[in-house]
């Protein structure tokens, strides 16, 4: 009995050591998240952008950030705690937990981070149960909800059109998409767009115009809109499926509009 007790104590000791190690080796992730929300608490949205990735920053302006994380709500921010912390070998990380407010309320949150140089940066924020993806899912900011998805997808497509290499598209695609559409077919589909009189490089500095979004019966998210290119607009219809905390490409469609 004493031997069993000693074994149990040893196992508990190992568990405590493992937990402490996990907290230590992921503290840099939680520091980034806390610094981000603290900056917003202080009304310093420009400083908050210091803690987000270049991709996040490119599609989410300071004014959009204010709509997503309104000061009237986040001035009561008191801290965040995370029940799940992951660091991956590919330079990504994930935090899952909750944001706590001084009024006693809390908000579930999931944060995906990426390594830029030697620093971790926030690349994606999902607030539940409101279903916020990078931006708030309110009527006042419905367009900005999906800007990040569309921009990232379109950047990958444009890179493929200009370089005839759709590897970046495949990095964002679901397994189902990859199994059904080989890279060669993707190159063939988009080949005709390369010869059109449009400066594709201009799209990087443009914001997409989101016309409509809806979730299909199979759970696929469909986002439709256009880029205000000249002489013709580039219309798009993108479809995504949820893979854990990330949206993956399920379908791509481009067209020219007057």
Helices and strands as residue ranges (DSSP letters): H 2-25, H 27-41, H 45-48, G 49-51, H 54-59, H 62-68, H 71-74, E 77-87, E 92-101, E 106-116, E 119-127, E 132-133, G 139-141, H 142-145, H 147-163, H 167-172, H 175-180, H 183-190, G 191-195, G 200-205, E 209-215, E 221-227, E 233-243, E 246-257
